[in-house]
Amino acid sequence: MRLFWFGARVGVLLLLGVGTAHAYLDPGTGSALLQGVLGALAALAVALKLYWHRLLRLLGLRKKLEAPGQEQQRSEQAATQEQDSRD
């Protein structure tokens, strides 16, 4: 925690000590910034798409997926119980 506050103080001091920057920003700089922002949004969208079901299961909004073999076993058990109840 001390390191955080030290870094915050140093950052504030650096920002307060900044004067004017004698630099030229051409139109390509704006395009590069826009491309970076759009790339970050696209990466976030892909990450959400990949992990969406995991996130919903983590939040308890979706049931856990069963293994393919377990589903078949359950249907067989249900059929057996149904036959037993008829007999």
N, C-alpha and C positions, 0 to 999 in steps of 0.2 A: 504494500500500500504506500510505503514511503517513496518507492521508486516512481509510482504513478504521480504523486504530488510533485516530486522533483521535476519530472518530465513536463508536467503541466505548467509549472513556474517558468521553466526554461523556454517552453513554447510561447508563453505570453510575453516574456521579455524579448524574444526574437521578433515576434510580431509587432511589438511596440517600437522596436528600433529600426524597422524597415522604412527607408526613405523612398524617393521616387525611383522607379526603374526606367532607365533610358533604353528601352527595347522596342522593337517593331514586331507586331503580331500580324502576319499576313493572313489572307483569307484561308489558306491551307490549314492554319492552326485551328480555326473554328471547325473545319471539316474533320480534322483529326479528333478533336474533342467530341464532336457529334458521333463519329464512328465508334469511339471508345464507349460512350454511353449506350449506344444501340447494341454494341457487342455484349456489354455487361447485362443488359436486359434480355438479350437472346439466350445467354448462358444461364441466367436465372430461370427463364421459362423452361429450358431443357431440363435443368436440375429438378424443378418442380414436377415436370411430367414424369421423370424417371422415378421419383420418390413419393409421388402423390398417394399411392395406396398404403405405403408404409406410414406416412404421416397420419392418414385417417385411422389406421389401426392403432397407432400410438396414442391418438387422442380418444380412442374408444368409439369412434363413429362408424367403424366398419368391423365386421366379424373377421376372425383369423381364417386364412385359407387352409383347407385340409389337404393332405397329401392325396394323390390320385387313388392309391390303393385303399385308403380309409373310406372313401366315398362308396366304392364298390362293396366293401365289407358291410357297411351300414345298410345298403340296399338289400344285400343278401340276408342280413339279420332280420330286416323288416319283413321280407318275404317269408322267411321261416316262421316268424312269430304270427304272421297272418294265417299261414297254413295250420299252425298249432291251434289257433283260436277257432278255426272252422271245424277241427276234429273234435 
